[in-house]
Amino acid sequence: MDSAGATHELLDWCREGRIGFSVGFDPTEAVRAAICDLAEDRWIAALDQDDSERRNGQVAELTDRLVLTG
């Protein structure tokens, strides 16, 4: 879903129903800075639907580096 669907109510409903989801949004300067500051060992291979590693994608968790209130 895009940012229009990124409400706590909808995401909580998906999570409670064990429905997988992904939310995209335009990164702010704080998000861009957090991405650039991540150490290389924080990145892991993204997975395809069959759980095989994607050749062209990596993911990293950075919520511990952002203020996510509101």
PyMOL commands that set and color helices and strands:
alter all, ss='L'
color gray80, all
select helices_A, chain A and resi 3-5+8-16+29-37+40-42+63-65
alter helices_A, ss='H'
color red, helices_A
select strands_A, chain A and resi 44-47+53-59
alter strands_A, ss='S'
color yellow, strands_A
deselect
rebuild
show_as cartoon
